[in-house]
Amino acid sequence: YAVSVGYWKDPYIEYFVRQPKERKAPEISRGYYARVHGVSQLLTAFLKKMECNCQIINLGAGLDTLFWKLKDENLLPKKYFEVDFPTIVTRKIHHIKSKPPLSKPIMESHSGESLLIDAHSLDSSRYAIIAADLRELPKLEENLKKCSMDPHLPTLLMAECVLIYMTPEHSSCLLRWASSIFSAAMFINYEQVNMADRFGQIMVENLQSRQCNLVGVEDCRTLETQRARFLANGWETANAMDMMKVYSCLPPADVKRIEALEFLDEKELLEQLMQHYCLCWATKDTCSLGLADIGL
């Protein structure tokens, strides 16, 4: 919905999801806008600093269109990996195989031997989609390596509303695995925060009533607990910002443009929502590439 109204441009999303029939509350669209642009600013800064001589691993990528966006912007890393459950992967690959605007850019960026594509996986020279469970790390690592993941290459890992659905033990293992396997890495995490207050509790109850159990909510109590989980699992630096703060860091002219798209009656609700989501980024930089300097 936010794309159709003009909050940001995404010419590829229409190939994955149908046009929404109902209007979404402007608070929700502004929240999505802050998320998309906040993540994008960190990601772009990483790619430019590495001059694209790096790889990206998008954990729980769903129907994300980032690969196509980066290709259009001439910002593709050496290889872009996506990981998700088999049911999601199968659905995404079906869309790609049946829609030339999605498959053509993959073919264009591919070089070398044959391109592997079946119902459960895709592997080209620049893009791979892997079906895996993030709780099964040896299998995840094996599948990534089969698709030419290089542990010696600077690596950006990203997760958006993923870790909160994993137990603190499982998400800690994932973060520890990532910090131990890569010599230079950055991790971008977007998810809920301040979940111990009343508003946070209501969010948890609403999701539980829809059979969505936030088993990782313990790590989402505060910005401090979000940072601490990285520092306790082998990352050297960790930053965390609630989305209200992120929103205030975005380019003022573009924020002014999107605020004119729809009238927002209740500023307080927007603030409450934004204070309960955060952007966290952590780095590990044994090669002294200056990753700790990346920020909003």
Salt bridges, closest charged atoms under 4 A:
GLU22 OE2 - LYS24 NZ 3.16
GLU73 OE2 - LYS69 NZ 3.34
GLU82 OE1 - LYS92 NZ 2.78
GLU108 OE1 - LYS71 NZ 3.00
GLU108 OE2 - LYS104 NZ 3.28
ASP123 OD1 - LYS79 NZ 2.54
ASP133 OD2 - ARG135 NH2 2.75
GLU141 OE2 - LYS145 NZ 2.73
GLU142 OE2 - LYS146 NZ 3.50
GLU160 OE1 - ARG35 NE 2.70
GLU191 OE2 - ARG229 NH1 2.71
ASP197 OD2 - HIS276 NE2 2.84
GLU218 OE2 - ARG221 NH1 2.59
ASP219 OD2 - ARG229 NH2 3.30
GLU224 OE1 - ARG227 NH1 2.93
ASP254 OD1 - ARG257 NE 2.73
GLU259 OE2 - ARG30 NH1 3.79
GLU262 OE2 - ARG23 NH2 3.61
